[in-house]
Amino acid sequence: MLTPDNREFASSTSFRSDDISIGELLSFLAGHKEKPLVFSYDGRSVKPGYHVTEVKAGSFAALDCGANTESWAELFIQLWDVNEDERTHMPAGKFSAIIRKVSEHVALDPTAKLTFEVSDGIAPMQLHKASMPLIRGSEIHVALSARAASCKPRDRWLAEKAAKTASCCGDGSASSTQTRCG
């Protein structure tokens, strides 16, 4: 899949496996174009007639609760969770083609934070992050989980604390802790 400036989407490893980028998703799907793509959220799979109704790309600048400036790129894919006619789940290749079509008109950052907006047209839209796809039988499954609010200063502090602990105490096992931190 190409970006608007004809570069290949590169797989990004900047996100955790439970919060992937569009580049990571498309890289995985490229080898499985004919397989049905099944998203799941709230403990159930999307209905076979689901639609990708909108793809939005945005660049954001903000001030967090610690008065730190933040900036990031984010891609929003809206899924309409409906069951129409006798449809089956969308093939991975069709999903990729939709994103390619969008990329012809809208600049898409392959490393952008990926957020799915999901609704059945009745319930309010919910925001979800995506996990790395898994192949189950003849289908590709992508688990979506709620994108929770967070305190970025606290998140950074916890990450720094974990890094310091890991560098001081190794892997956290009892023998490692006694050897390095005792």
N, C-alpha and C positions, 0 to 999 in steps of 0.2 A: 504494500500500500504506500502511495506517495503522499508527501506533504504538498501544500500549494506551490512550493518552490522546487518541486520534483526531486526531493530527497526521500529516501526510504524511511519509513517510520522505524526508529531504532528501539529495541527493547530497553526499557528503563528499569533499573533496580533500586530506584530511590524510595519506593514505597514498600510497605510490608506486604506479605502475601495476601492479607485480608483487606488491602486498599491499593488496588492496582491502577495503572494508568491506561489510557486508550491504546498507547503503543504496545504495551504488554498484552492487552486483550487481542488486538489485531494480529500481533505476531503469532499468538497461539492459534487463533482461528484460521490463519492462512493455510495450515496443513490439514484442515478438516472442513473444507467448504461445503460439502454435501450433507454433513451431519446436522441434525436439528439442534438449534441453540435454545436451551431451556434456562430461563432465569428463575430463581426462587427467592421468596421473601416471606416473612411471617410464618415460616413452617410449611409453605406450600409452593408449588410451581405456578408460574404464570399460565394463563389459559392459552390453548393452542392458537387462538386467533389474535394474539397480542400484536400491537403496532408500535413502531418507533414513530412517534408523532412529531417530535421536534428534537433538534440537536443545537445546542447553544454553546458558544465558546466565549469566555470572558477573562479579562485581566482585572484583578482587584487590588486596591490599595486600601489599607485600613489602619486604625490605631487600636491596639489591644488594651486590655484592662490594666496593663502595667505601663501604659503610655509608650509602648514600643510600636514603631511603624512596621507593618507587615505588607507583603505583596506576594501574589501568587496567580497562576493561571489555572482555570478550572473549566472542565468540559461537562455539560449537562446533557444527558440523554433521557428523553421523556418516553416512558413506556405506558401505553394504554392497555391495561390488563382486561381484555374482552375476549369473548368467544364468539366468532362470527362464522356462519356457514359451516362447512365441513373442513375447515383449515387444520393444518398440522402446524407444529412449531416451526418458526422461520429457520431456513437453513443458514448456517454460519456465513456462507458466501453472500447471501442476500443482505444480511446485517452489515457485513464488510462493505458491500457495494453502496449501501445507504450512507455509510460514513465517508466513503470515497467521494460520492456525489456532493456531500456537504463540504468536503475539503476542497472541491473545485471552486467554491464560492465564499467560504469562510476559512480563515487561517486557523488551523488546528495544531496545537502544541502537543506532540506525542507524549511528552512527559507531564502534561497537566494533570492535576487532581481530577479524578473521574467520579462524577456523581450521577446516580440514576434517580429520576423523579418518577414515581410509580403511583398510578391511581386506576381504579376501575371505572372512573367517570362519575362515581357517586360519592365515594369516600374522599376526604381531602388527600391531596398529593402528599406522599412521604418521600423523604430524602434518604438514599442508601449509598453505601460504598460497595464495591465489588471485590470478591475474592478471586484468586487465580482459578481459571476454568479447570474442570476435571472431566475426563471422559468416563461415562457410565454406560456400559453397553454400547449402543450405537448413537448415543446422544452426548452433546457437550452441555455440562451444567455449570452455571455461574451462580454462586450463592451471593445474594445481596443482604446486607445487614444495615441496620439503622446508622446513619451518620450522626453521631452524638455531638453536642456542643462540648467545647473544652476551653480550658484556661491556658492560653499559649505560654505565658510566663511560667506557670506551674509545670506544664509539659516539658519546657526547656530545662527547668531546674531538676526535674526527675530524671531526664536523660543525662544531664551532667553528673548527677549523683550516681546513677547506675554506671556510667563510664569510669568514674573515680573508684567506685567499689570494685569494678572488674579489674582495673589496672593495679589496685592495691592487693586485692584478695583473690585473684585468679578467677576460677569459674564458680566460686561460692561454695565449693564442697568443703567438708570439715577438714580434710587433710590439706587442701590448698590454703584454707584460712589459717590453720595453725602454722603452716610453713611460712607464709608471707606476711601475715598480719599479727602474729602472736608474738 
